[in-house]
Amino acid sequence: MQKRLQIFFFFLFVGSLLLFSGCNSKKDSGKKKTMAVVVSTLNNPWFVFLAETAAAKAKSLGYEARIFDSQNNTALESDHFDNIIVSDFDAILFNSTDANGSVANVLKAKAAGIPVFCMDREVNDAQAPTSQILSDSYSGSVAIGKYFTQQLKKKGKYVELLGLVGDNNTWARSKGFHSVVDNYKELTMVAQQSADFDRNKAMEVMESILQAHPDIDAVFCGNDGMASGAYQALLTAGKANKVKVFGFDGAEDVITSISENKIAATGMQFPKVMAETAAIFADEYIKGRRDFPKKIPVMVELVTANNIADYTAYGKK
């Protein structure tokens, strides 16, 4: 009799465990899946567009989405990743603060089983993120370099404003530009300085450079925010009609300035393509796909006064 009771209670215990497990499973299956959108900064309209587009696409695919602003601070970015991991997000759509400094954050997400899809900015570990969807900054800047030399008739003095030194895009754009411009001995770079992709800093840097080099002919800027800041400094100095400004991004204010013949050219990136591809890839990962390309280049197109009618902010019409 005692043995029968032991067997009875054993099966009762096992049955309770199975019932509890089943309830938990139903609860988990009912949880709405979530994507985190982590961007380097929301202090730049281009990145606001990238973040909002990624979040909107995630929501259209049936996910909850939350945007995290790293404020160009890798330590804050790390805090965001810790919160995302603890909160059990299902995927991260990521725009990094630093190509090297952000690797550790991607690796800890990977260790937690959360896939990371990089948008626009690369991290220097090809195996850490699930995939990286990036503008072809080098080729885009080659095209700008060619147009730059044509506009200056292959001679003159110019300034280059660099972006964040820890961002691979900064150097890809600079190298692409110089791969063309450095072939012309009568084109002289009189100053090269970082303005961190920031409009206000670019204005201050440009004002300082103009004190030392008031007779420049052009400025190449690693993004449109800096191009707008440089143009404002030139306008204040009464030199806006004499100095040609070249940017990179396809931001709204620069597209308008090109149409008004204030800024000479920009390289049009396609943030919508990068953001939506990242969200689609994340959705496919969550549903079971694992074979993603490690890097996808997105073409950059030269925009000038000659073809401005074909473009709008952040893309083609």
C-alpha positions, 0 to 999 in steps of 0.5 A: 500500500505504501509503495502504491502511494509513493508511485501515486505521489511521484506521478502527481509531482511529475504531472504538476511539473508538466502542467507548470511548464506548459503554463510557462510555455504559453506565457512565453509564447504570448510575449510580444517580441521586441527589437532595440534600435541603438544609434550613435546620436539623435543630435543629427537629423540623419541618424534620427531618420535612420532610427525612426525608419528602423523602428517603424519597419520593426513595428510593421513586421509585428514587433515592439521597438524602442530607440536608444540614443548613445550620444556618441558615448561608448560607455552609455552605449554599453549601458544600453546593451546591458539594459537590452540584454536584461530586458530580453530583447529579441534583436538589436538594430545597431549604429555604433559609436566607435568601430573598435570600442563598440565591439565588446558591446556586440560580443556581449549581446552575441553571448546572450543570444541576441543577434546584432545587425549593424546599420551604416557604421561598421564594427571592427570584428566581422564575426561579432555582428550577424550582418553589417549593412553599410554605405559604400563610403569609399566609392561615394567619395571617389565620385565626390573627388572627381567632381571636386577636381572638375569644379576647381579646374584641378587647382586651388587650396582646400580644407578637409573636415573629418568626422569622428576619428573612431568611425571607419566611415571617416577614413573611408570617405577621406581615403576615397576623396584623396585617391582622386584629389592627390593626383593633382599637384596644383590642388593643395590641402592647407588644413585637415581637422576633425569636427566630429560630424557635428555642425556647430563644431564644424562652424567653430573649426572653419572659423578658426581655419579661415583666420589662418587661411582666408584664401581657400577655394573649397571645403570637403566635409565628411558629412552634411552636418559639417558641410552646413556648419562650414557654409555658415562660417563662410557666410559669416566671413563673407566668403560663401560665394567664393568657396565651394562646399562639398558634403556627404549624406543627403541630409535635408538642409544640404539637399535644399542648399544644393538646389539653391546653389549654396553647396556644391555637392553631396554623396547621397546615402540611403538610410532607409535601405540600411534601416529596413534591411536590418529590420527585415534580417532581424525578423528572418533571424527570429523566425529561424534563418541563420545564413546572412551575408557578413557585409552588404554595401549600399551604393552612394550617389553623387548629387549636384545642381545638375541632378538635384531634381531627382533627389529628396532628403535621404533618398531619391524621389 
